[in-house]
């Protein structure tokens, strides 16, 4: 939705730095909200398997992202 509003020209170019800062702030607030609502005891009670799976998926995404960035010459 935000990219559609931006593409339609409804947000002046002068506002872009402020909108980008607001977007970063909102993402941080959303991630903080998710983190603070996590029940660590309940997660620990599920056992090591789901935690290892999550760690493996995180590593796969991070590594594939780095490979793509390297292939595109961004790093």
PDB file of N, CA, C and O in Angstrom:
ATOM      1  N   UNK A   1       0.820  -1.163   0.000  1.00  0.00           N
ATOM      2  CA  UNK A   1       0.000   0.000   0.000  1.00  0.00           C
ATOM      3  C   UNK A   1       0.881   1.250   0.000  1.00  0.00           C
ATOM      4  O   UNK A   1       0.623   2.199  -0.740  1.00  0.00           O
ATOM      5  N   UNK A   2       1.909   1.244   0.823  1.00  0.00           N
ATOM      6  CA  UNK A   2       2.790   2.408   0.914  1.00  0.00           C
ATOM      7  C   UNK A   2       3.510   2.654  -0.400  1.00  0.00           C
ATOM      8  O   UNK A   2       3.674   3.803  -0.811  1.00  0.00           O
ATOM      9  N   UNK A   3       3.944   1.579  -1.071  1.00  0.00           N
ATOM     10  CA  UNK A   3       4.639   1.774  -2.344  1.00  0.00           C
ATOM     11  C   UNK A   3       3.676   2.295  -3.401  1.00  0.00           C
ATOM     12  O   UNK A   3       4.080   3.068  -4.269  1.00  0.00           O
ATOM     13  N   UNK A   4       2.421   1.890  -3.345  1.00  0.00           N
ATOM     14  CA  UNK A   4       1.417   2.413  -4.273  1.00  0.00           C
ATOM     15  C   UNK A   4       1.174   3.896  -4.063  1.00  0.00           C
ATOM     16  O   UNK A   4       1.043   4.652  -5.026  1.00  0.00           O
ATOM     17  N   UNK A   5       1.113   4.312  -2.811  1.00  0.00           N
ATOM     18  CA  UNK A   5       0.936   5.734  -2.497  1.00  0.00           C
ATOM     19  C   UNK A   5       2.134   6.526  -2.985  1.00  0.00           C
ATOM     20  O   UNK A   5       1.984   7.611  -3.547  1.00  0.00           O
ATOM     21  N   UNK A   6       3.318   5.985  -2.769  1.00  0.00           N
ATOM     22  CA  UNK A   6       4.555   6.656  -3.206  1.00  0.00           C
ATOM     23  C   UNK A   6       4.618   6.735  -4.727  1.00  0.00           C
ATOM     24  O   UNK A   6       4.971   7.776  -5.281  1.00  0.00           O
ATOM     25  N   UNK A   7       4.277   5.638  -5.408  1.00  0.00           N
ATOM     26  CA  UNK A   7       4.313   5.595  -6.865  1.00  0.00           C
ATOM     27  C   UNK A   7       3.286   6.540  -7.470  1.00  0.00           C
ATOM     28  O   UNK A   7       3.532   7.145  -8.513  1.00  0.00           O
ATOM     29  N   UNK A   8       2.147   6.667  -6.825  1.00  0.00           N
ATOM     30  CA  UNK A   8       1.102   7.559  -7.326  1.00  0.00           C
ATOM     31  C   UNK A   8       1.469   9.028  -7.156  1.00  0.00           C
ATOM     32  O   UNK A   8       0.782   9.903  -7.684  1.00  0.00           O
ATOM     33  N   UNK A   9       2.530   9.301  -6.434  1.00  0.00           N
ATOM     34  CA  UNK A   9       2.968  10.681  -6.250  1.00  0.00           C
ATOM     35  C   UNK A   9       2.191  11.435  -5.188  1.00  0.00           C
ATOM     36  O   UNK A   9       2.186  12.666  -5.178  1.00  0.00           O
ATOM     37  N   UNK A  10       1.538  10.712  -4.299  1.00  0.00           N
ATOM     38  CA  UNK A  10       0.750  11.362  -3.254  1.00  0.00           C
ATOM     39  C   UNK A  10       1.614  11.903  -2.118  1.00  0.00           C
ATOM     40  O   UNK A  10       1.156  12.717  -1.315  1.00  0.00           O
ATOM     41  N   UNK A  11       2.861  11.448  -2.054  1.00  0.00           N
ATOM     42  CA  UNK A  11       3.797  11.936  -1.036  1.00  0.00           C
ATOM     43  C   UNK A  11       4.873  12.742  -1.749  1.00  0.00           C
ATOM     44  O   UNK A  11       5.574  12.210  -2.610  1.00  0.00           O
ATOM     45  N   UNK A  12       5.013  14.018  -1.402  1.00  0.00           N
ATOM     46  CA  UNK A  12       6.031  14.841  -2.060  1.00  0.00           C
ATOM     47  C   UNK A  12       7.444  14.306  -1.806  1.00  0.00           C
ATOM     48  O   UNK A  12       7.712  13.704  -0.767  1.00  0.00           O
ATOM     49  N   UNK A  13       8.331  14.531  -2.757  1.00  0.00           N
ATOM     50  CA  UNK A  13       9.714  14.069  -2.630  1.00  0.00           C
ATOM     51  C   UNK A  13      10.414  14.676  -1.420  1.00  0.00           C
ATOM     52  O   UNK A  13      11.307  14.052  -0.846  1.00  0.00           O
ATOM     53  N   UNK A  14      10.021  15.880  -1.029  1.00  0.00           N
ATOM     54  CA  UNK A  14      10.630  16.530   0.131  1.00  0.00           C
ATOM     55  C   UNK A  14      10.352  15.763   1.423  1.00  0.00           C
ATOM     56  O   UNK A  14      11.126  15.849   2.377  1.00  0.00           O
ATOM     57  N   UNK A  15       9.271  15.030   1.455  1.00  0.00           N
ATOM     58  CA  UNK A  15       8.884  14.288   2.653  1.00  0.00           C
ATOM     59  C   UNK A  15       9.577  12.938   2.755  1.00  0.00           C
ATOM     60  O   UNK A  15       9.524  12.301   3.807  1.00  0.00           O
ATOM     61  N   UNK A  16      10.221  12.490   1.695  1.00  0.00           N
ATOM     62  CA  UNK A  16      10.780  11.140   1.631  1.00  0.00           C
ATOM     63  C   UNK A  16      11.689  10.794   2.802  1.00  0.00           C
ATOM     64  O   UNK A  16      11.526   9.716   3.373  1.00  0.00           O
ATOM     65  N   UNK A  17      12.644  11.646   3.196  1.00  0.00           N
ATOM     66  CA  UNK A  17      13.492  11.279   4.344  1.00  0.00           C
ATOM     67  C   UNK A  17      12.692  11.075   5.637  1.00  0.00           C
ATOM     68  O   UNK A  17      13.014  10.197   6.438  1.00  0.00           O
ATOM     69  N   UNK A  18      11.660  11.880   5.833  1.00  0.00           N
ATOM     70  CA  UNK A  18      10.851  11.771   7.045  1.00  0.00           C
ATOM     71  C   UNK A  18       9.998  10.501   7.019  1.00  0.00           C
ATOM     72  O   UNK A  18       9.830   9.828   8.035  1.00  0.00           O
ATOM     73  N   UNK A  19       9.470  10.194   5.847  1.00  0.00           N
ATOM     74  CA  UNK A  19       8.666   8.980   5.700  1.00  0.00           C
ATOM     75  C   UNK A  19       9.544   7.744   5.904  1.00  0.00           C
ATOM     76  O   UNK A  19       9.116   6.775   6.531  1.00  0.00           O
ATOM     77  N   UNK A  20      10.764   7.775   5.378  1.00  0.00           N
ATOM     78  CA  UNK A  20      11.690   6.649   5.563  1.00  0.00           C
ATOM     79  C   UNK A  20      12.032   6.472   7.043  1.00  0.00           C
ATOM     80  O   UNK A  20      12.088   5.347   7.538  1.00  0.00           O
ATOM     81  N   UNK A  21      12.257   7.568   7.739  1.00  0.00           N
ATOM     82  CA  UNK A  21      12.554   7.498   9.178  1.00  0.00           C
ATOM     83  C   UNK A  21      11.360   6.949   9.950  1.00  0.00           C
ATOM     84  O   UNK A  21      11.524   6.134  10.858  1.00  0.00           O
ATOM     85  N   UNK A  22      10.163   7.395   9.590  1.00  0.00           N
ATOM     86  CA  UNK A  22       8.947   6.898  10.234  1.00  0.00           C
ATOM     87  C   UNK A  22       8.768   5.404   9.970  1.00  0.00           C
ATOM     88  O   UNK A  22       8.378   4.658  10.868  1.00  0.00           O
ATOM     89  N   UNK A  23       9.049   4.965   8.745  1.00  0.00           N
ATOM     90  CA  UNK A  23       8.922   3.548   8.405  1.00  0.00           C
ATOM     91  C   UNK A  23       9.878   2.706   9.241  1.00  0.00           C
ATOM     92  O   UNK A  23       9.500   1.647   9.742  1.00  0.00           O
ATOM     93  N   UNK A  24      11.110   3.170   9.393  1.00  0.00           N
ATOM     94  CA  UNK A  24      12.084   2.447  10.213  1.00  0.00           C
ATOM     95  C   UNK A  24      11.604   2.358  11.658  1.00  0.00           C
ATOM     96  O   UNK A  24      11.686   1.298  12.280  1.00  0.00           O
ATOM     97  N   UNK A  25      11.111   3.454  12.184  1.00  0.00           N
ATOM     98  CA  UNK A  25      10.607   3.485  13.554  1.00  0.00           C
ATOM     99  C   UNK A  25       9.450   2.506  13.733  1.00  0.00           C
ATOM    100  O   UNK A  25       9.396   1.782  14.728  1.00  0.00           O
ATOM    101  N   UNK A  26       8.530   2.482  12.778  1.00  0.00           N
ATOM    102  CA  UNK A  26       7.370   1.604  12.885  1.00  0.00           C
ATOM    103  C   UNK A  26       7.780   0.124  12.827  1.00  0.00           C
ATOM    104  O   UNK A  26       7.201  -0.705  13.529  1.00  0.00           O
ATOM    105  N   UNK A  27       8.767  -0.207  12.000  1.00  0.00           N
ATOM    106  CA  UNK A  27       9.248  -1.588  11.940  1.00  0.00           C
ATOM    107  C   UNK A  27       9.881  -1.987  13.267  1.00  0.00           C
ATOM    108  O   UNK A  27       9.656  -3.092  13.762  1.00  0.00           O
ATOM    109  N   UNK A  28      10.670  -1.088  13.838  1.00  0.00           N
ATOM    110  CA  UNK A  28      11.294  -1.366  15.139  1.00  0.00           C
ATOM    111  C   UNK A  28      10.222  -1.574  16.205  1.00  0.00           C
ATOM    112  O   UNK A  28      10.343  -2.478  17.032  1.00  0.00           O
ATOM    113  N   UNK A  29       9.183  -0.755  16.198  1.00  0.00           N
ATOM    114  CA  UNK A  29       8.109  -0.899  17.178  1.00  0.00           C
ATOM    115  C   UNK A  29       7.377  -2.231  17.002  1.00  0.00           C
ATOM    116  O   UNK A  29       7.047  -2.889  17.988  1.00  0.00           O
ATOM    117  N   UNK A  30       7.121  -2.631  15.756  1.00  0.00           N
ATOM    118  CA  UNK A  30       6.432  -3.899  15.510  1.00  0.00           C
ATOM    119  C   UNK A  30       7.276  -5.080  15.984  1.00  0.00           C
ATOM    120  O   UNK A  30       6.760  -5.994  16.627  1.00  0.00           O
ATOM    121  N   UNK A  31       8.567  -5.062  15.669  1.00  0.00           N
ATOM    122  CA  UNK A  31       9.439  -6.159  16.096  1.00  0.00           C
ATOM    123  C   UNK A  31       9.600  -6.189  17.609  1.00  0.00           C
ATOM    124  O   UNK A  31       9.680  -7.264  18.203  1.00  0.00           O
ATOM    125  N   UNK A  32       9.647  -5.025  18.233  1.00  0.00           N
ATOM    126  CA  UNK A  32       9.720  -4.956  19.692  1.00  0.00           C
ATOM    127  C   UNK A  32       8.461  -5.541  20.312  1.00  0.00           C
ATOM    128  O   UNK A  32       8.529  -6.284  21.292  1.00  0.00           O
ATOM    129  N   UNK A  33       7.321  -5.205  19.743  1.00  0.00           N
ATOM    130  CA  UNK A  33       6.055  -5.733  20.244  1.00  0.00           C
ATOM    131  C   UNK A  33       6.012  -7.256  20.155  1.00  0.00           C
ATOM    132  O   UNK A  33       5.560  -7.927  21.083  1.00  0.00           O
ATOM    133  N   UNK A  34       6.482  -7.791  19.043  1.00  0.00           N
ATOM    134  CA  UNK A  34       6.515  -9.247  18.885  1.00  0.00           C
ATOM    135  C   UNK A  34       7.456  -9.867  19.914  1.00  0.00           C
ATOM    136  O   UNK A  34       7.122 -10.868  20.549  1.00  0.00           O
ATOM    137  N   UNK A  35       8.623  -9.273  20.072  1.00  0.00           N
ATOM    138  CA  UNK A  35       9.604  -9.808  21.016  1.00  0.00           C
ATOM    139  C   UNK A  35       9.128  -9.757  22.452  1.00  0.00           C
ATOM    140  O   UNK A  35       9.345 -10.701  23.212  1.00  0.00           O
ATOM    141  N   UNK A  36       8.479  -8.665  22.834  1.00  0.00           N
ATOM    142  CA  UNK A  36       8.021  -8.531  24.212  1.00  0.00           C
ATOM    143  C   UNK A  36       6.830  -9.426  24.524  1.00  0.00           C
ATOM    144  O   UNK A  36       6.588  -9.757  25.685  1.00  0.00           O
ATOM    145  N   UNK A  37       6.087  -9.816  23.496  1.00  0.00           N
ATOM    146  CA  UNK A  37       4.933 -10.683  23.744  1.00  0.00           C
ATOM    147  C   UNK A  37       5.300 -12.166  23.678  1.00  0.00           C
ATOM    148  O   UNK A  37       4.449 -13.024  23.914  1.00  0.00           O
ATOM    149  N   UNK A  38       6.551 -12.471  23.361  1.00  0.00           N
ATOM    150  CA  UNK A  38       6.982 -13.872  23.287  1.00  0.00           C
ATOM    151  C   UNK A  38       7.101 -14.453  24.696  1.00  0.00           C
ATOM    152  O   UNK A  38       7.642 -13.818  25.601  1.00  0.00           O
ATOM    153  N   UNK A  39       6.593 -15.652  24.860  1.00  0.00           N
ATOM    154  CA  UNK A  39       6.673 -16.355  26.140  1.00  0.00           C
ATOM    155  C   UNK A  39       7.872 -17.300  26.086  1.00  0.00           C
ATOM    156  O   UNK A  39       7.787 -18.389  25.518  1.00  0.00           O
ATOM    157  N   UNK A  40       8.987 -16.879  26.681  1.00  0.00           N
ATOM    158  CA  UNK A  40      10.222 -17.647  26.600  1.00  0.00           C
ATOM    159  C   UNK A  40      10.115 -19.005  27.283  1.00  0.00           C
ATOM    160  O   UNK A  40      10.695 -19.980  26.806  1.00  0.00           O
ATOM    161  N   UNK A  41       9.388 -19.086  28.387  1.00  0.00           N
ATOM    162  CA  UNK A  41       9.220 -20.369  29.079  1.00  0.00           C
ATOM    163  C   UNK A  41       8.471 -21.368  28.200  1.00  0.00           C
ATOM    164  O   UNK A  41       8.814 -22.549  28.132  1.00  0.00           O
ATOM    165  N   UNK A  42       7.449 -20.861  27.537  1.00  0.00           N
ATOM    166  CA  UNK A  42       6.672 -21.740  26.654  1.00  0.00           C
ATOM    167  C   UNK A  42       7.516 -22.196  25.463  1.00  0.00           C
ATOM    168  O   UNK A  42       7.429 -23.348  25.037  1.00  0.00           O
ATOM    169  N   UNK A  43       8.338 -21.279  24.926  1.00  0.00           N
ATOM    170  CA  UNK A  43       9.219 -21.660  23.821  1.00  0.00           C
ATOM    171  C   UNK A  43      10.223 -22.716  24.264  1.00  0.00           C
ATOM    172  O   UNK A  43      10.473 -23.683  23.545  1.00  0.00           O
ATOM    173  N   UNK A  44      10.791 -22.528  25.439  1.00  0.00           N
ATOM    174  CA  UNK A  44      11.770 -23.489  25.952  1.00  0.00           C
ATOM    175  C   UNK A  44      11.117 -24.843  26.208  1.00  0.00           C
ATOM    176  O   UNK A  44      11.756 -25.883  26.050  1.00  0.00           O
ATOM    177  N   UNK A  45       9.846 -24.831  26.602  1.00  0.00           N
ATOM    178  CA  UNK A  45       9.139 -26.074  26.895  1.00  0.00           C
ATOM    179  C   UNK A  45       8.853 -26.888  25.634  1.00  0.00           C
ATOM    180  O   UNK A  45       8.625 -28.094  25.720  1.00  0.00           O
ATOM    181  N   UNK A  46       8.861 -26.250  24.471  1.00  0.00           N
ATOM    182  CA  UNK A  46       8.594 -26.992  23.233  1.00  0.00           C
ATOM    183  C   UNK A  46       9.745 -27.910  22.871  1.00  0.00           C
ATOM    184  O   UNK A  46       9.577 -28.841  22.083  1.00  0.00           O
ATOM    185  N   UNK A  47      10.901 -27.657  23.436  1.00  0.00           N
ATOM    186  CA  UNK A  47      12.053 -28.521  23.175  1.00  0.00           C
ATOM    187  C   UNK A  47      13.039 -27.894  22.213  1.00  0.00           C
ATOM    188  O   UNK A  47      12.836 -26.794  21.698  1.00  0.00           O
ATOM    189  N   UNK A  48      14.109 -28.630  21.990  1.00  0.00           N
ATOM    190  CA  UNK A  48      15.203 -28.108  21.170  1.00  0.00           C
ATOM    191  C   UNK A  48      14.913 -28.189  19.676  1.00  0.00           C
ATOM    192  O   UNK A  48      15.431 -27.381  18.905  1.00  0.00           O
ATOM    193  N   UNK A  49      14.100 -29.142  19.258  1.00  0.00           N
ATOM    194  CA  UNK A  49      13.894 -29.356  17.823  1.00  0.00           C
ATOM    195  C   UNK A  49      13.338 -28.118  17.101  1.00  0.00           C
ATOM    196  O   UNK A  49      13.917 -27.720  16.090  1.00  0.00           O
ATOM    197  N   UNK A  50      12.248 -27.489  17.564  1.00  0.00           N
ATOM    198  CA  UNK A  50      11.752 -26.296  16.874  1.00  0.00           C
ATOM    199  C   UNK A  50      12.751 -25.133  16.907  1.00  0.00           C
ATOM    200  O   UNK A  50      12.851 -24.364  15.951  1.00  0.00           O
ATOM    201  N   UNK A  51      13.482 -25.016  18.008  1.00  0.00           N
ATOM    202  CA  UNK A  51      14.473 -23.945  18.111  1.00  0.00           C
ATOM    203  C   UNK A  51      15.602 -24.183  17.116  1.00  0.00           C
ATOM    204  O   UNK A  51      16.064 -23.244  16.469  1.00  0.00           O
ATOM    205  N   UNK A  52      16.046 -25.423  16.989  1.00  0.00           N
ATOM    206  CA  UNK A  52      17.083 -25.757  16.009  1.00  0.00           C
ATOM    207  C   UNK A  52      16.579 -25.556  14.583  1.00  0.00           C
ATOM    208  O   UNK A  52      17.325 -25.095  13.719  1.00  0.00           O
ATOM    209  N   UNK A  53      15.326 -25.898  14.337  1.00  0.00           N
ATOM    210  CA  UNK A  53      14.743 -25.680  13.016  1.00  0.00           C
ATOM    211  C   UNK A  53      14.712 -24.190  12.680  1.00  0.00           C
ATOM    212  O   UNK A  53      15.088 -23.793  11.577  1.00  0.00           O
ATOM    213  N   UNK A  54      14.269 -23.376  13.620  1.00  0.00           N
ATOM    214  CA  UNK A  54      14.250 -21.929  13.408  1.00  0.00           C
ATOM    215  C   UNK A  54      15.634 -21.368  13.167  1.00  0.00           C
ATOM    216  O   UNK A  54      15.820 -20.505  12.310  1.00  0.00           O
ATOM    217  N   UNK A  55      16.602 -21.854  13.918  1.00  0.00           N
ATOM    218  CA  UNK A  55      17.985 -21.414  13.734  1.00  0.00           C
ATOM    219  C   UNK A  55      18.503 -21.824  12.358  1.00  0.00           C
ATOM    220  O   UNK A  55      19.197 -21.053  11.696  1.00  0.00           O
ATOM    221  N   UNK A  56      18.165 -23.033  11.933  1.00  0.00           N
ATOM    222  CA  UNK A  56      18.583 -23.502  10.613  1.00  0.00           C
ATOM    223  C   UNK A  56      17.974 -22.689   9.485  1.00  0.00           C
ATOM    224  O   UNK A  56      18.654 -22.352   8.516  1.00  0.00           O
ATOM    225  N   UNK A  57      16.689 -22.373   9.610  1.00  0.00           N
ATOM    226  CA  UNK A  57      16.027 -21.550   8.592  1.00  0.00           C
ATOM    227  C   UNK A  57      16.641 -20.159   8.562  1.00  0.00           C
ATOM    228  O   UNK A  57      16.890 -19.612   7.487  1.00  0.00           O
ATOM    229  N   UNK A  58      16.884 -19.584   9.733  1.00  0.00           N
ATOM    230  CA  UNK A  58      17.521 -18.264   9.804  1.00  0.00           C
ATOM    231  C   UNK A  58      18.876 -18.286   9.105  1.00  0.00           C
ATOM    232  O   UNK A  58      19.190 -17.384   8.329  1.00  0.00           O
ATOM    233  N   UNK A  59      19.677 -19.312   9.378  1.00  0.00           N
ATOM    234  CA  UNK A  59      21.003 -19.410   8.768  1.00  0.00           C
ATOM    235  C   UNK A  59      20.896 -19.574   7.253  1.00  0.00           C
ATOM    236  O   UNK A  59      21.668 -18.967   6.511  1.00  0.00           O
ATOM    237  N   UNK A  60      19.946 -20.389   6.790  1.00  0.00           N
ATOM    238  CA  UNK A  60      19.773 -20.593   5.351  1.00  0.00           C
ATOM    239  C   UNK A  60      19.387 -19.299   4.649  1.00  0.00           C
ATOM    240  O   UNK A  60      19.907 -18.993   3.576  1.00  0.00           O
ATOM    241  N   UNK A  61      18.483 -18.542   5.247  1.00  0.00           N
ATOM    242  CA  UNK A  61      18.074 -17.262   4.656  1.00  0.00           C
ATOM    243  C   UNK A  61      19.237 -16.283   4.652  1.00  0.00           C
ATOM    244  O   UNK A  61      19.466 -15.601   3.653  1.00  0.00           O
ATOM    245  N   UNK A  62      19.973 -16.203   5.749  1.00  0.00           N
ATOM    246  CA  UNK A  62      21.109 -15.278   5.834  1.00  0.00           C
ATOM    247  C   UNK A  62      22.183 -15.630   4.813  1.00  0.00           C
ATOM    248  O   UNK A  62      22.703 -14.750   4.128  1.00  0.00           O
ATOM    249  N   UNK A  63      22.515 -16.909   4.711  1.00  0.00           N
ATOM    250  CA  UNK A  63      23.564 -17.335   3.780  1.00  0.00           C
ATOM    251  C   UNK A  63      23.131 -17.117   2.333  1.00  0.00           C
ATOM    252  O   UNK A  63      23.914 -16.632   1.516  1.00  0.00           O
ATOM    253  N   UNK A  64      21.884 -17.475   2.012  1.00  0.00           N
ATOM    254  CA  UNK A  64      21.428 -17.275   0.630  1.00  0.00           C
ATOM    255  C   UNK A  64      21.365 -15.795   0.283  1.00  0.00           C
ATOM    256  O   UNK A  64      21.652 -15.412  -0.851  1.00  0.00           O
ATOM    257  N   UNK A  65      20.998 -14.967   1.238  1.00  0.00           N
ATOM    258  CA  UNK A  65      20.990 -13.523   1.007  1.00  0.00           C
ATOM    259  C   UNK A  65      22.393 -13.005   0.725  1.00  0.00           C
ATOM    260  O   UNK A  65      22.587 -12.193  -0.180  1.00  0.00           O
ATOM    261  N   UNK A  66      23.363 -13.467   1.490  1.00  0.00           N
ATOM    262  CA  UNK A  66      24.750 -13.056   1.261  1.00  0.00           C
ATOM    263  C   UNK A  66      25.268 -13.539  -0.092  1.00  0.00           C
ATOM    264  O   UNK A  66      26.014 -12.825  -0.762  1.00  0.00           O
ATOM    265  N   UNK A  67      24.878 -14.740  -0.492  1.00  0.00           N
ATOM    266  CA  UNK A  67      25.300 -15.265  -1.797  1.00  0.00           C
ATOM    267  C   UNK A  67      24.732 -14.410  -2.928  1.00  0.00           C
ATOM    268  O   UNK A  67      25.445 -14.077  -3.875  1.00  0.00           O
ATOM    269  N   UNK A  68      23.455 -14.057  -2.830  1.00  0.00           N
ATOM    270  CA  UNK A  68      22.836 -13.219  -3.862  1.00  0.00           C
ATOM    271  C   UNK A  68      23.491 -11.843  -3.896  1.00  0.00           C
ATOM    272  O   UNK A  68      23.773 -11.323  -4.976  1.00  0.00           O
ATOM    273  N   UNK A  69      23.737 -11.247  -2.735  1.00  0.00           N
ATOM    274  CA  UNK A  69      24.393  -9.941  -2.697  1.00  0.00           C
ATOM    275  C   UNK A  69      25.784 -10.008  -3.307  1.00  0.00           C
ATOM    276  O   UNK A  69      26.199  -9.098  -4.025  1.00  0.00           O
ATOM    277  N   UNK A  70      26.495 -11.078  -3.022  1.00  0.00           N
ATOM    278  CA  UNK A  70      27.845 -11.261  -3.588  1.00  0.00           C
ATOM    279  C   UNK A  70      27.774 -11.419  -5.107  1.00  0.00           C
ATOM    280  O   UNK A  70      28.592 -10.855  -5.833  1.00  0.00           O
ATOM    281  N   UNK A  71      26.795 -12.187  -5.583  1.00  0.00           N
ATOM    282  CA  UNK A  71      26.629 -12.407  -7.023  1.00  0.00           C
ATOM    283  C   UNK A  71      26.280 -11.112  -7.751  1.00  0.00           C
ATOM    284  O   UNK A  71      26.667 -10.923  -8.905  1.00  0.00           O
ATOM    285  N   UNK A  72      25.558 -10.229  -7.087  1.00  0.00           N
ATOM    286  CA  UNK A  72      25.175  -8.952  -7.692  1.00  0.00           C
ATOM    287  C   UNK A  72      26.229  -7.873  -7.493  1.00  0.00           C
ATOM    288  O   UNK A  72      26.065  -6.748  -7.967  1.00  0.00           O
ATOM    289  N   UNK A  73      27.305  -8.207  -6.799  1.00  0.00           N
ATOM    290  CA  UNK A  73      28.386  -7.251  -6.586  1.00  0.00           C
ATOM    291  C   UNK A  73      28.085  -6.190  -5.542  1.00  0.00           C
ATOM    292  O   UNK A  73      28.707  -5.127  -5.540  1.00  0.00           O
ATOM    293  N   UNK A  74      27.146  -6.466  -4.663  1.00  0.00           N
ATOM    294  CA  UNK A  74      26.793  -5.495  -3.631  1.00  0.00           C
ATOM    295  C   UNK A  74      27.696  -5.599  -2.414  1.00  0.00           C
ATOM    296  O   UNK A  74      27.770  -4.663  -1.618  1.00  0.00           O
ATOM    297  N   UNK A  75      28.377  -6.714  -2.261  1.00  0.00           N
ATOM    298  CA  UNK A  75      29.342  -6.860  -1.161  1.00  0.00           C
ATOM    299  C   UNK A  75      30.617  -7.476  -1.691  1.00  0.00           C
ATOM    300  O   UNK A  75      31.562  -7.688  -0.932  1.00  0.00           O
TER     301      UNK A  75
END
